[in-house]
Amino acid sequence: MTDPKPAQGPVGVAVIGCGTISDQYLANLTAFPDLRVLCCADLDADRARKQAAAYGVPAAVTVNQALARPDVELVVNLTIPAAHAEVSLAAVAAGKSVWTEKPLALDTAAAARLLADADRAGVRVGCAPDTVLGAGLQTVRRLIADGAIGEPQVALALMQNPGPDQWHPAPEFLFQRGAGPLFDIGPYYLSALATIFGPAAQVAAVGRRARERRVIGAGPRAGTAFDVEVFTHVSALIV
């Protein structure tokens, strides 16, 4: 693909999706002098205004208004997983590069379309997690490459937790299609394994739901029950 033109001055950023995770993103995005967060956008206009005010962002706008701004070069897509591909595709169509929260899309066809569209538009697409660039995993890569532990034969990745319904004030989306532990937490482990050992050739997996309904455990809606759409336990063997 053609490299985007080098930016002159700070990169203009639009944050789309102002839910719980946006606090962490906005705190960091507004701390770097080579980035300038120009606007926040969300389907909930009040939520966008609240986050813009909290982090000194000059404007709270609609998604279409954010994508229409010529000074926005990068869209940070923090929408719910089911909307990731749709919002990222719209951003690419508007000539913006995209950083999106995981997952990139709900299926490989949508992900492939997004990457192909970005290539044609000459813009970049990045996706969380970026933990593979951190000191810990980079040290692991270097030690393995140097033969410090010989040739690894097996790697085990394991995460066990009762679930975000216990602490998240609005956890329903984390139990809908496109989320669950596989899409929400799995990318950290799978990205680490792929970075260190390379791509998978074969995968066998099983999954199940521990409960068909869950109850919000914290926040103003504590006690509210909701349906679980995805597997909440997944085991996989990757070769």
TORLUM-362580 format. One record per residue (C-alpha): residue in three letters; x, y, z; residue number from 1. Coordinates in nm, 2 decimals, always signed. Layout:
N
residu;xx;yy;zz;num
ala;X;Y;Z;NUM
...
This chain:
239
residu;xx;yy;zz;num
met;+0.00;+0.00;+0.00;1
thr;+0.10;+0.36;-0.04;2
asp;+0.23;+0.52;+0.28;3
pro;+0.02;+0.80;+0.41;4
lys;+0.16;+1.15;+0.38;5
pro;+0.37;+1.25;+0.68;6
ala;+0.17;+1.46;+0.93;7
gln;+0.26;+1.82;+0.98;8
gly;+0.22;+1.90;+1.35;9
pro;+0.01;+1.69;+1.59;10
val;-0.20;+1.42;+1.45;11
gly;-0.57;+1.50;+1.47;12
val;-0.77;+1.23;+1.65;13
ala;-1.14;+1.16;+1.68;14
val;-1.25;+0.92;+1.96;15
ile;-1.57;+0.73;+1.86;16
gly;-1.73;+0.54;+2.15;17
cys;-1.72;+0.70;+2.49;18
gly;-1.79;+0.41;+2.72;19
thr;-1.59;+0.28;+3.02;20
ile;-1.27;+0.20;+2.82;21
ser;-1.25;+0.56;+2.68;22
asp;-1.13;+0.69;+3.01;23
gln;-0.80;+0.50;+2.97;24
tyr;-0.76;+0.60;+2.61;25
leu;-0.85;+0.97;+2.66;26
ala;-0.61;+1.00;+2.96;27
asn;-0.33;+0.88;+2.74;28
leu;-0.42;+1.04;+2.41;29
thr;-0.45;+1.38;+2.56;30
ala;-0.11;+1.34;+2.73;31
phe;+0.11;+1.33;+2.42;32
pro;+0.21;+1.65;+2.24;33
asp;+0.22;+1.48;+1.90;34
leu;-0.15;+1.39;+1.92;35
arg;-0.45;+1.63;+1.94;36
val;-0.79;+1.49;+2.03;37
leu;-1.03;+1.71;+1.84;38
cys;-1.36;+1.55;+1.92;39
cys;-1.55;+1.28;+2.10;40
ala;-1.85;+1.10;+1.94;41
asp;-2.10;+0.85;+2.07;42
leu;-2.46;+0.74;+2.00;43
asp;-2.53;+0.88;+2.34;44
ala;-2.46;+1.25;+2.29;45
asp;-2.46;+1.32;+2.67;46
arg;-2.19;+1.06;+2.72;47
ala;-1.98;+1.22;+2.44;48
arg;-2.02;+1.57;+2.60;49
lys;-1.92;+1.43;+2.94;50
gln;-1.60;+1.27;+2.82;51
ala;-1.51;+1.57;+2.61;52
ala;-1.55;+1.80;+2.91;53
ala;-1.36;+1.57;+3.14;54
tyr;-1.05;+1.55;+2.92;55
gly;-1.04;+1.90;+2.77;56
val;-1.15;+1.78;+2.42;57
pro;-1.29;+2.08;+2.23;58
ala;-1.59;+1.92;+2.07;59
ala;-1.86;+1.65;+2.12;60
val;-2.01;+1.56;+1.79;61
thr;-2.20;+1.28;+1.60;62
val;-2.01;+1.00;+1.43;63
asn;-2.08;+1.15;+1.09;64
gln;-1.96;+1.49;+1.20;65
ala;-1.64;+1.34;+1.33;66
leu;-1.57;+1.15;+1.00;67
ala;-1.64;+1.46;+0.80;68
arg;-1.38;+1.67;+0.97;69
pro;-1.08;+1.73;+0.74;70
asp;-0.85;+1.78;+1.04;71
val;-0.92;+1.43;+1.18;72
glu;-0.65;+1.20;+1.05;73
leu;-0.70;+0.91;+1.29;74
val;-1.02;+0.76;+1.43;75
val;-0.99;+0.57;+1.76;76
asn;-1.28;+0.32;+1.75;77
leu;-1.40;+0.23;+2.10;78
thr;-1.75;+0.12;+2.01;79
ile;-1.90;-0.21;+2.11;80
pro;-1.75;-0.51;+1.93;81
ala;-2.06;-0.56;+1.71;82
ala;-2.00;-0.21;+1.56;83
his;-1.63;-0.22;+1.51;84
ala;-1.62;-0.32;+1.15;85
glu;-1.90;-0.08;+1.05;86
val;-1.74;+0.22;+1.22;87
ser;-1.39;+0.13;+1.09;88
leu;-1.52;+0.09;+0.73;89
ala;-1.69;+0.43;+0.75;90
ala;-1.37;+0.59;+0.88;91
val;-1.16;+0.43;+0.61;92
ala;-1.41;+0.54;+0.34;93
ala;-1.37;+0.89;+0.48;94
gly;-1.00;+0.87;+0.43;95
lys;-0.91;+0.83;+0.80;96
ser;-0.66;+0.58;+0.95;97
val;-0.81;+0.37;+1.23;98
trp;-0.70;+0.23;+1.56;99
thr;-0.98;-0.01;+1.69;100
glu;-1.03;-0.19;+2.01;101
lys;-1.05;-0.57;+1.98;102
pro;-1.18;-0.75;+1.79;103
leu;-1.10;-0.61;+1.45;104
ala;-1.43;-0.75;+1.32;105
leu;-1.68;-1.02;+1.40;106
asp;-1.57;-1.25;+1.12;107
thr;-1.28;-1.29;+0.88;108
ala;-1.48;-1.17;+0.57;109
ala;-1.55;-0.83;+0.74;110
ala;-1.19;-0.80;+0.86;111
ala;-1.05;-0.88;+0.51;112
arg;-1.28;-0.62;+0.35;113
leu;-1.16;-0.36;+0.60;114
leu;-0.80;-0.42;+0.53;115
ala;-0.86;-0.43;+0.15;116
asp;-1.05;-0.10;+0.17;117
ala;-0.77;+0.06;+0.38;118
asp;-0.51;-0.06;+0.13;119
arg;-0.70;+0.10;-0.16;120
ala;-0.75;+0.42;+0.04;121
gly;-0.39;+0.45;+0.14;122
val;-0.47;+0.46;+0.51;123
arg;-0.36;+0.24;+0.81;124
val;-0.56;+0.01;+1.03;125
gly;-0.43;-0.10;+1.37;126
cys;-0.60;-0.31;+1.63;127
ala;-0.56;-0.38;+2.00;128
pro;-0.39;-0.53;+2.19;129
asp;-0.06;-0.36;+2.16;130
thr;+0.08;-0.56;+2.45;131
val;+0.30;-0.75;+2.21;132
leu;+0.51;-0.44;+2.18;133
gly;+0.57;-0.41;+2.56;134
ala;+0.89;-0.48;+2.74;135
gly;+0.78;-0.82;+2.88;136
leu;+0.69;-0.99;+2.56;137
gln;+0.97;-0.83;+2.37;138
thr;+1.21;-0.96;+2.63;139
val;+1.06;-1.31;+2.59;140
arg;+1.11;-1.29;+2.21;141
arg;+1.47;-1.19;+2.25;142
leu;+1.55;-1.46;+2.50;143
ile;+1.39;-1.74;+2.29;144
ala;+1.57;-1.61;+1.98;145
asp;+1.89;-1.62;+2.17;146
gly;+1.83;-1.98;+2.28;147
ala;+1.81;-1.90;+2.65;148
ile;+1.56;-2.18;+2.72;149
gly;+1.63;-2.41;+2.42;150
glu;+1.35;-2.47;+2.17;151
pro;+1.01;-2.43;+2.32;152
gln;+0.78;-2.73;+2.26;153
val;+0.46;-2.62;+2.43;154
ala;+0.31;-2.29;+2.56;155
leu;+0.01;-2.27;+2.80;156
ala;-0.22;-1.96;+2.82;157
leu;-0.48;-1.96;+3.09;158
met;-0.73;-1.70;+3.22;159
gln;-0.99;-1.78;+3.48;160
asn;-1.23;-1.51;+3.62;161
pro;-1.59;-1.51;+3.73;162
gly;-1.67;-1.24;+3.46;163
pro;-1.70;-0.87;+3.42;164
asp;-2.07;-0.87;+3.52;165
gln;-1.94;-0.86;+3.88;166
trp;-1.78;-0.51;+3.84;167
his;-1.87;-0.35;+3.51;168
pro;-2.17;-0.10;+3.54;169
ala;-2.30;-0.20;+3.19;170
pro;-2.16;-0.54;+3.10;171
glu;-2.43;-0.67;+2.86;172
phe;-2.22;-0.60;+2.55;173
leu;-1.94;-0.82;+2.68;174
phe;-2.18;-1.12;+2.67;175
gln;-2.31;-1.05;+2.32;176
arg;-2.18;-1.17;+1.98;177
gly;-1.83;-1.03;+1.92;178
ala;-1.73;-1.03;+2.28;179
gly;-1.71;-1.29;+2.55;180
pro;-1.37;-1.41;+2.69;181
leu;-1.26;-1.54;+2.35;182
phe;-1.29;-1.21;+2.17;183
asp;-1.24;-0.98;+2.47;184
ile;-0.95;-1.15;+2.66;185
gly;-0.83;-1.41;+2.41;186
pro;-0.66;-1.16;+2.18;187
tyr;-0.40;-1.08;+2.45;188
tyr;-0.29;-1.45;+2.47;189
leu;-0.33;-1.53;+2.10;190
ser;-0.14;-1.23;+1.99;191
ala;+0.14;-1.32;+2.23;192
leu;+0.15;-1.68;+2.11;193
ala;+0.14;-1.58;+1.74;194
thr;+0.41;-1.31;+1.79;195
ile;+0.65;-1.56;+1.95;196
phe;+0.57;-1.88;+1.77;197
gly;+0.42;-1.77;+1.44;198
pro;+0.08;-1.85;+1.28;199
ala;-0.14;-2.14;+1.37;200
ala;-0.18;-2.43;+1.13;201
gln;-0.47;-2.61;+1.30;202
val;-0.71;-2.53;+1.58;203
ala;-0.95;-2.75;+1.77;204
ala;-1.18;-2.59;+2.04;205
val;-1.48;-2.64;+2.26;206
gly;-1.70;-2.39;+2.44;207
arg;-2.00;-2.36;+2.67;208
arg;-2.20;-2.11;+2.87;209
ala;-2.17;-2.13;+3.24;210
arg;-2.51;-1.96;+3.28;211
glu;-2.77;-1.85;+3.03;212
arg;-2.84;-1.53;+3.23;213
arg;-2.62;-1.31;+3.44;214
val;-2.69;-1.03;+3.69;215
ile;-2.51;-0.69;+3.70;216
gly;-2.32;-0.68;+4.03;217
ala;-2.21;-0.31;+4.05;218
gly;-2.32;+0.04;+3.96;219
pro;-2.66;+0.21;+3.93;220
arg;-2.81;-0.09;+3.75;221
ala;-2.69;-0.36;+4.00;222
gly;-2.94;-0.65;+4.02;223
thr;-3.05;-0.62;+3.66;224
ala;-3.05;-0.96;+3.48;225
phe;-2.95;-1.01;+3.11;226
asp;-2.91;-1.29;+2.86;227
val;-2.58;-1.44;+2.77;228
glu;-2.53;-1.49;+2.39;229
val;-2.18;-1.63;+2.37;230
phe;-1.96;-1.90;+2.52;231
thr;-1.82;-1.79;+2.85;232
his;-1.57;-2.09;+2.87;233
val;-1.35;-2.18;+2.58;234
ser;-1.07;-2.43;+2.56;235
ala;-0.85;-2.46;+2.25;236
leu;-0.56;-2.67;+2.12;237
ile;-0.35;-2.48;+1.87;238
val;-0.09;-2.63;+1.65;239
